[in-house]
Amino acid sequence: MAPAGTPAPVVDRLSADLKKILAEPEVKDALLKQGAIATWTSPAQTGTRIKAELAKWNTVIRDAGVKPD
């Protein structure tokens, strides 16, 4: 994740570096010990996933009638 408006070359560099880091066995092992599985997705895939999650949970909240306190 990066702030909105982050230049594409910066996002691409961060994404490439993250992909390399997540492929390192030590990082995978450390995350696995914490119950996390290291997976990399592209910025576009991440954006699509976030939009889908927002839509899903907005529907759940609306249908359940959840209101803020």
Secondary structure as UniProt FT lines:
FT   TURN            4..5
FT   HELIX           8..22
FT   HELIX           25..33
FT   TURN            34..35
FT   HELIX           43..64
//
